[in-house]
């Protein structure tokens, strides 16, 4: 276990104990209330001299959750924190596997692509394609190549 003795000031060490979790993040245990809180939240509450409100969250400015230096921490509303960390998909440039043309695969297209339940069973499915024409051409090519394989057997 990592040394956490210097994380809690001596005057607070009889009330709080810091420890490192398996994910590398530091947590603080309050011996009086028997509750655990994150170390960044503990730091901010100590600096402000008050507990944080329920809707106040701590955001790491450099997005490294292990960098707990006070200059890297900011208080943000819970709604903003959720927006910052909820971006699962984002517009990105990809190459069509059929024609080789580069195109922008939008966030909405990705969400629709991955929400299709049939793709869960076939994770190696080809795509994304730049157009319906390319997707159709690829599909027809696959059908014909499967038919040719069965005729040869």
CNS distance restraints for C-alpha pairs under 8 A (distance, minus, plus):
assign (resid   1 and name CA) (resid  20 and name CA) 7.05 0.50 0.50
assign (resid   2 and name CA) (resid  19 and name CA) 7.80 0.50 0.50
assign (resid   2 and name CA) (resid  20 and name CA) 6.60 0.50 0.50
assign (resid   4 and name CA) (resid   8 and name CA) 7.72 0.50 0.50
assign (resid   4 and name CA) (resid  18 and name CA) 5.95 0.50 0.50
assign (resid   4 and name CA) (resid  19 and name CA) 6.16 0.50 0.50
assign (resid   4 and name CA) (resid  20 and name CA) 7.56 0.50 0.50
assign (resid   5 and name CA) (resid  18 and name CA) 7.53 0.50 0.50
assign (resid   7 and name CA) (resid  18 and name CA) 6.90 0.50 0.50
assign (resid   8 and name CA) (resid  12 and name CA) 6.45 0.50 0.50
assign (resid   8 and name CA) (resid  13 and name CA) 5.93 0.50 0.50
assign (resid   8 and name CA) (resid  16 and name CA) 7.20 0.50 0.50
assign (resid   8 and name CA) (resid  17 and name CA) 7.13 0.50 0.50
assign (resid   8 and name CA) (resid  18 and name CA) 6.85 0.50 0.50
assign (resid   9 and name CA) (resid  13 and name CA) 6.23 0.50 0.50
assign (resid  10 and name CA) (resid  14 and name CA) 7.88 0.50 0.50
assign (resid  12 and name CA) (resid  16 and name CA) 6.07 0.50 0.50
assign (resid  13 and name CA) (resid  17 and name CA) 6.34 0.50 0.50
assign (resid  15 and name CA) (resid  30 and name CA) 6.03 0.50 0.50
assign (resid  15 and name CA) (resid  31 and name CA) 5.41 0.50 0.50
assign (resid  15 and name CA) (resid  32 and name CA) 6.53 0.50 0.50
assign (resid  16 and name CA) (resid  28 and name CA) 6.48 0.50 0.50
assign (resid  16 and name CA) (resid  29 and name CA) 5.52 0.50 0.50
assign (resid  16 and name CA) (resid  30 and name CA) 4.73 0.50 0.50
assign (resid  16 and name CA) (resid  31 and name CA) 5.87 0.50 0.50
assign (resid  17 and name CA) (resid  28 and name CA) 5.59 0.50 0.50
assign (resid  17 and name CA) (resid  29 and name CA) 5.11 0.50 0.50
assign (resid  17 and name CA) (resid  30 and name CA) 6.74 0.50 0.50
assign (resid  17 and name CA) (resid  31 and name CA) 7.49 0.50 0.50
assign (resid  18 and name CA) (resid  26 and name CA) 6.73 0.50 0.50
assign (resid  18 and name CA) (resid  27 and name CA) 5.72 0.50 0.50
assign (resid  18 and name CA) (resid  28 and name CA) 4.40 0.50 0.50
assign (resid  18 and name CA) (resid  29 and name CA) 6.22 0.50 0.50
assign (resid  18 and name CA) (resid  39 and name CA) 7.73 0.50 0.50
assign (resid  19 and name CA) (resid  26 and name CA) 5.68 0.50 0.50
assign (resid  19 and name CA) (resid  27 and name CA) 5.57 0.50 0.50
assign (resid  19 and name CA) (resid  28 and name CA) 6.46 0.50 0.50
assign (resid  19 and name CA) (resid  29 and name CA) 7.96 0.50 0.50
assign (resid  20 and name CA) (resid  24 and name CA) 5.85 0.50 0.50
assign (resid  20 and name CA) (resid  25 and name CA) 5.71 0.50 0.50
assign (resid  20 and name CA) (resid  26 and name CA) 4.47 0.50 0.50
assign (resid  20 and name CA) (resid  27 and name CA) 6.25 0.50 0.50
assign (resid  21 and name CA) (resid  25 and name CA) 5.58 0.50 0.50
assign (resid  21 and name CA) (resid  26 and name CA) 6.21 0.50 0.50
assign (resid  21 and name CA) (resid  27 and name CA) 7.09 0.50 0.50
assign (resid  24 and name CA) (resid  66 and name CA) 6.99 0.50 0.50
assign (resid  25 and name CA) (resid  38 and name CA) 7.98 0.50 0.50
assign (resid  25 and name CA) (resid  39 and name CA) 7.97 0.50 0.50
assign (resid  25 and name CA) (resid  65 and name CA) 7.13 0.50 0.50
assign (resid  25 and name CA) (resid  66 and name CA) 5.96 0.50 0.50
assign (resid  26 and name CA) (resid  38 and name CA) 6.46 0.50 0.50
assign (resid  26 and name CA) (resid  39 and name CA) 5.44 0.50 0.50
assign (resid  27 and name CA) (resid  36 and name CA) 6.58 0.50 0.50
assign (resid  27 and name CA) (resid  37 and name CA) 5.74 0.50 0.50
assign (resid  27 and name CA) (resid  38 and name CA) 4.54 0.50 0.50
assign (resid  27 and name CA) (resid  39 and name CA) 5.00 0.50 0.50
assign (resid  28 and name CA) (resid  36 and name CA) 5.57 0.50 0.50
assign (resid  28 and name CA) (resid  37 and name CA) 5.33 0.50 0.50
assign (resid  28 and name CA) (resid  38 and name CA) 5.98 0.50 0.50
assign (resid  28 and name CA) (resid  39 and name CA) 5.67 0.50 0.50
assign (resid  28 and name CA) (resid  42 and name CA) 7.12 0.50 0.50
assign (resid  29 and name CA) (resid  34 and name CA) 6.72 0.50 0.50
assign (resid  29 and name CA) (resid  35 and name CA) 5.85 0.50 0.50
assign (resid  29 and name CA) (resid  36 and name CA) 4.50 0.50 0.50
assign (resid  29 and name CA) (resid  37 and name CA) 6.59 0.50 0.50
assign (resid  30 and name CA) (resid  34 and name CA) 5.33 0.50 0.50
assign (resid  30 and name CA) (resid  35 and name CA) 5.41 0.50 0.50
assign (resid  30 and name CA) (resid  36 and name CA) 6.25 0.50 0.50
assign (resid  30 and name CA) (resid  37 and name CA) 8.00 0.50 0.50
assign (resid  31 and name CA) (resid  35 and name CA) 7.39 0.50 0.50
assign (resid  37 and name CA) (resid  41 and name CA) 6.81 0.50 0.50
assign (resid  37 and name CA) (resid  42 and name CA) 6.72 0.50 0.50
assign (resid  38 and name CA) (resid  42 and name CA) 6.26 0.50 0.50
assign (resid  39 and name CA) (resid  43 and name CA) 6.12 0.50 0.50
assign (resid  39 and name CA) (resid  68 and name CA) 7.68 0.50 0.50
assign (resid  40 and name CA) (resid  44 and name CA) 6.26 0.50 0.50
assign (resid  40 and name CA) (resid  58 and name CA) 6.72 0.50 0.50
assign (resid  40 and name CA) (resid  68 and name CA) 6.03 0.50 0.50
assign (resid  40 and name CA) (resid  70 and name CA) 8.00 0.50 0.50
assign (resid  40 and name CA) (resid  73 and name CA) 7.24 0.50 0.50
assign (resid  41 and name CA) (resid  45 and name CA) 6.13 0.50 0.50
assign (resid  41 and name CA) (resid  52 and name CA) 7.73 0.50 0.50
assign (resid  41 and name CA) (resid  57 and name CA) 7.71 0.50 0.50
assign (resid  41 and name CA) (resid  58 and name CA) 6.19 0.50 0.50
assign (resid  42 and name CA) (resid  46 and name CA) 6.16 0.50 0.50
assign (resid  43 and name CA) (resid  47 and name CA) 6.20 0.50 0.50
assign (resid  43 and name CA) (resid  70 and name CA) 7.44 0.50 0.50
assign (resid  44 and name CA) (resid  48 and name CA) 6.09 0.50 0.50
assign (resid  44 and name CA) (resid  52 and name CA) 7.95 0.50 0.50
assign (resid  44 and name CA) (resid  70 and name CA) 7.84 0.50 0.50
assign (resid  45 and name CA) (resid  49 and name CA) 5.75 0.50 0.50
assign (resid  45 and name CA) (resid  50 and name CA) 5.39 0.50 0.50
assign (resid  45 and name CA) (resid  51 and name CA) 5.18 0.50 0.50
assign (resid  45 and name CA) (resid  52 and name CA) 6.09 0.50 0.50
assign (resid  46 and name CA) (resid  50 and name CA) 6.91 0.50 0.50
assign (resid  52 and name CA) (resid  56 and name CA) 6.05 0.50 0.50
assign (resid  52 and name CA) (resid  57 and name CA) 7.96 0.50 0.50
assign (resid  55 and name CA) (resid  77 and name CA) 5.64 0.50 0.50
assign (resid  55 and name CA) (resid  78 and name CA) 5.03 0.50 0.50
assign (resid  55 and name CA) (resid  79 and name CA) 7.96 0.50 0.50
assign (resid  56 and name CA) (resid  75 and name CA) 6.20 0.50 0.50
assign (resid  56 and name CA) (resid  76 and name CA) 5.77 0.50 0.50
assign (resid  56 and name CA) (resid  77 and name CA) 4.88 0.50 0.50
assign (resid  56 and name CA) (resid  78 and name CA) 5.74 0.50 0.50
assign (resid  57 and name CA) (resid  75 and name CA) 5.62 0.50 0.50
assign (resid  57 and name CA) (resid  76 and name CA) 5.35 0.50 0.50
assign (resid  57 and name CA) (resid  77 and name CA) 5.95 0.50 0.50
assign (resid  57 and name CA) (resid  78 and name CA) 5.58 0.50 0.50
assign (resid  57 and name CA) (resid  81 and name CA) 6.86 0.50 0.50
assign (resid  58 and name CA) (resid  73 and name CA) 6.36 0.50 0.50
assign (resid  58 and name CA) (resid  74 and name CA) 5.63 0.50 0.50
assign (resid  58 and name CA) (resid  75 and name CA) 4.83 0.50 0.50
assign (resid  58 and name CA) (resid  76 and name CA) 6.24 0.50 0.50
assign (resid  59 and name CA) (resid  63 and name CA) 7.61 0.50 0.50
assign (resid  59 and name CA) (resid  73 and name CA) 5.70 0.50 0.50
assign (resid  59 and name CA) (resid  74 and name CA) 5.21 0.50 0.50
assign (resid  59 and name CA) (resid  75 and name CA) 6.21 0.50 0.50
assign (resid  59 and name CA) (resid  76 and name CA) 6.52 0.50 0.50
assign (resid  59 and name CA) (resid  81 and name CA) 6.92 0.50 0.50
assign (resid  60 and name CA) (resid  64 and name CA) 6.27 0.50 0.50
assign (resid  60 and name CA) (resid  65 and name CA) 6.25 0.50 0.50
assign (resid  60 and name CA) (resid  67 and name CA) 7.47 0.50 0.50
assign (resid  60 and name CA) (resid  68 and name CA) 7.68 0.50 0.50
assign (resid  60 and name CA) (resid  72 and name CA) 5.58 0.50 0.50
assign (resid  60 and name CA) (resid  73 and name CA) 4.92 0.50 0.50
assign (resid  60 and name CA) (resid  74 and name CA) 6.60 0.50 0.50
assign (resid  61 and name CA) (resid  72 and name CA) 5.24 0.50 0.50
assign (resid  61 and name CA) (resid  73 and name CA) 6.06 0.50 0.50
assign (resid  61 and name CA) (resid  74 and name CA) 6.90 0.50 0.50
assign (resid  62 and name CA) (resid  72 and name CA) 6.65 0.50 0.50
assign (resid  67 and name CA) (resid  72 and name CA) 7.09 0.50 0.50
assign (resid  68 and name CA) (resid  72 and name CA) 6.62 0.50 0.50
assign (resid  68 and name CA) (resid  73 and name CA) 7.03 0.50 0.50
assign (resid  69 and name CA) (resid  73 and name CA) 6.99 0.50 0.50
assign (resid  76 and name CA) (resid  80 and name CA) 6.40 0.50 0.50
assign (resid  76 and name CA) (resid  81 and name CA) 6.39 0.50 0.50
assign (resid  77 and name CA) (resid  81 and name CA) 6.39 0.50 0.50
assign (resid  78 and name CA) (resid  82 and name CA) 6.14 0.50 0.50
assign (resid  79 and name CA) (resid  83 and name CA) 6.37 0.50 0.50
assign (resid  80 and name CA) (resid  84 and name CA) 6.18 0.50 0.50
assign (resid  81 and name CA) (resid  85 and name CA) 6.35 0.50 0.50
assign (resid  82 and name CA) (resid  86 and name CA) 5.70 0.50 0.50
assign (resid  83 and name CA) (resid  87 and name CA) 6.90 0.50 0.50
assign (resid  89 and name CA) (resid 107 and name CA) 5.21 0.50 0.50
assign (resid  89 and name CA) (resid 110 and name CA) 6.72 0.50 0.50
assign (resid  89 and name CA) (resid 111 and name CA) 7.00 0.50 0.50
assign (resid  90 and name CA) (resid 106 and name CA) 6.70 0.50 0.50
assign (resid  90 and name CA) (resid 107 and name CA) 4.79 0.50 0.50
assign (resid  91 and name CA) (resid 104 and name CA) 6.51 0.50 0.50
assign (resid  91 and name CA) (resid 105 and name CA) 5.73 0.50 0.50
assign (resid  91 and name CA) (resid 106 and name CA) 4.38 0.50 0.50
assign (resid  91 and name CA) (resid 107 and name CA) 5.05 0.50 0.50
assign (resid  92 and name CA) (resid 104 and name CA) 5.55 0.50 0.50
assign (resid  92 and name CA) (resid 105 and name CA) 5.46 0.50 0.50
assign (resid  92 and name CA) (resid 106 and name CA) 6.62 0.50 0.50
assign (resid  93 and name CA) (resid 102 and name CA) 6.69 0.50 0.50
assign (resid  93 and name CA) (resid 103 and name CA) 5.56 0.50 0.50
assign (resid  93 and name CA) (resid 104 and name CA) 4.47 0.50 0.50
assign (resid  93 and name CA) (resid 105 and name CA) 6.02 0.50 0.50
assign (resid  94 and name CA) (resid 102 and name CA) 5.67 0.50 0.50
assign (resid  94 and name CA) (resid 103 and name CA) 5.68 0.50 0.50
assign (resid  94 and name CA) (resid 104 and name CA) 6.29 0.50 0.50
assign (resid  94 and name CA) (resid 105 and name CA) 6.50 0.50 0.50
assign (resid  95 and name CA) (resid 100 and name CA) 5.63 0.50 0.50
assign (resid  95 and name CA) (resid 101 and name CA) 5.56 0.50 0.50
assign (resid  95 and name CA) (resid 102 and name CA) 4.36 0.50 0.50
assign (resid  95 and name CA) (resid 103 and name CA) 6.28 0.50 0.50
assign (resid  95 and name CA) (resid 129 and name CA) 7.88 0.50 0.50
assign (resid  95 and name CA) (resid 130 and name CA) 7.77 0.50 0.50
assign (resid  96 and name CA) (resid 100 and name CA) 4.91 0.50 0.50
assign (resid  96 and name CA) (resid 101 and name CA) 5.41 0.50 0.50
assign (resid  96 and name CA) (resid 102 and name CA) 6.29 0.50 0.50
assign (resid  96 and name CA) (resid 103 and name CA) 7.39 0.50 0.50
assign (resid  96 and name CA) (resid 127 and name CA) 7.11 0.50 0.50
assign (resid  96 and name CA) (resid 128 and name CA) 6.48 0.50 0.50
assign (resid  96 and name CA) (resid 129 and name CA) 4.86 0.50 0.50
assign (resid  96 and name CA) (resid 130 and name CA) 5.46 0.50 0.50
assign (resid  97 and name CA) (resid 126 and name CA) 7.58 0.50 0.50
assign (resid  97 and name CA) (resid 127 and name CA) 6.53 0.50 0.50
assign (resid  97 and name CA) (resid 128 and name CA) 7.50 0.50 0.50
assign (resid  97 and name CA) (resid 129 and name CA) 6.62 0.50 0.50
assign (resid  98 and name CA) (resid 129 and name CA) 7.12 0.50 0.50
assign (resid  98 and name CA) (resid 134 and name CA) 6.09 0.50 0.50
assign (resid  98 and name CA) (resid 135 and name CA) 7.68 0.50 0.50
assign (resid  98 and name CA) (resid 137 and name CA) 7.99 0.50 0.50
assign (resid  98 and name CA) (resid 138 and name CA) 6.44 0.50 0.50
assign (resid  99 and name CA) (resid 134 and name CA) 6.96 0.50 0.50
assign (resid 101 and name CA) (resid 130 and name CA) 7.26 0.50 0.50
assign (resid 102 and name CA) (resid 130 and name CA) 7.73 0.50 0.50
assign (resid 103 and name CA) (resid 130 and name CA) 6.25 0.50 0.50
assign (resid 105 and name CA) (resid 109 and name CA) 6.46 0.50 0.50
assign (resid 105 and name CA) (resid 110 and name CA) 6.90 0.50 0.50
assign (resid 105 and name CA) (resid 128 and name CA) 7.84 0.50 0.50
assign (resid 106 and name CA) (resid 110 and name CA) 6.32 0.50 0.50
assign (resid 107 and name CA) (resid 111 and name CA) 6.23 0.50 0.50
assign (resid 108 and name CA) (resid 112 and name CA) 6.20 0.50 0.50
assign (resid 109 and name CA) (resid 113 and name CA) 5.98 0.50 0.50
assign (resid 110 and name CA) (resid 114 and name CA) 6.10 0.50 0.50
assign (resid 111 and name CA) (resid 115 and name CA) 5.97 0.50 0.50
assign (resid 112 and name CA) (resid 116 and name CA) 6.50 0.50 0.50
assign (resid 113 and name CA) (resid 119 and name CA) 7.94 0.50 0.50
assign (resid 114 and name CA) (resid 119 and name CA) 6.87 0.50 0.50
assign (resid 114 and name CA) (resid 120 and name CA) 7.88 0.50 0.50
assign (resid 115 and name CA) (resid 119 and name CA) 7.98 0.50 0.50
assign (resid 116 and name CA) (resid 120 and name CA) 7.44 0.50 0.50
assign (resid 117 and name CA) (resid 121 and name CA) 7.47 0.50 0.50
assign (resid 118 and name CA) (resid 122 and name CA) 6.78 0.50 0.50
assign (resid 119 and name CA) (resid 123 and name CA) 5.78 0.50 0.50
assign (resid 119 and name CA) (resid 125 and name CA) 7.01 0.50 0.50
assign (resid 127 and name CA) (resid 135 and name CA) 7.68 0.50 0.50
assign (resid 129 and name CA) (resid 134 and name CA) 6.12 0.50 0.50
assign (resid 129 and name CA) (resid 135 and name CA) 5.68 0.50 0.50
assign (resid 130 and name CA) (resid 134 and name CA) 6.70 0.50 0.50
assign (resid 130 and name CA) (resid 135 and name CA) 7.86 0.50 0.50
assign (resid 131 and name CA) (resid 135 and name CA) 6.41 0.50 0.50
assign (resid 132 and name CA) (resid 136 and name CA) 5.94 0.50 0.50
assign (resid 133 and name CA) (resid 137 and name CA) 6.10 0.50 0.50
assign (resid 134 and name CA) (resid 138 and name CA) 6.05 0.50 0.50
assign (resid 135 and name CA) (resid 139 and name CA) 6.11 0.50 0.50
assign (resid 136 and name CA) (resid 140 and name CA) 6.10 0.50 0.50
assign (resid 137 and name CA) (resid 141 and name CA) 6.13 0.50 0.50
assign (resid 138 and name CA) (resid 142 and name CA) 6.23 0.50 0.50
assign (resid 139 and name CA) (resid 143 and name CA) 6.24 0.50 0.50
assign (resid 140 and name CA) (resid 144 and name CA) 6.19 0.50 0.50
assign (resid 141 and name CA) (resid 145 and name CA) 6.12 0.50 0.50
assign (resid 142 and name CA) (resid 146 and name CA) 6.15 0.50 0.50
assign (resid 143 and name CA) (resid 147 and name CA) 6.25 0.50 0.50
assign (resid 144 and name CA) (resid 148 and name CA) 6.18 0.50 0.50
assign (resid 145 and name CA) (resid 149 and name CA) 6.28 0.50 0.50
assign (resid 146 and name CA) (resid 150 and name CA) 6.39 0.50 0.50
assign (resid 147 and name CA) (resid 151 and name CA) 6.30 0.50 0.50
assign (resid 148 and name CA) (resid 152 and name CA) 6.39 0.50 0.50
assign (resid 149 and name CA) (resid 153 and name CA) 6.61 0.50 0.50
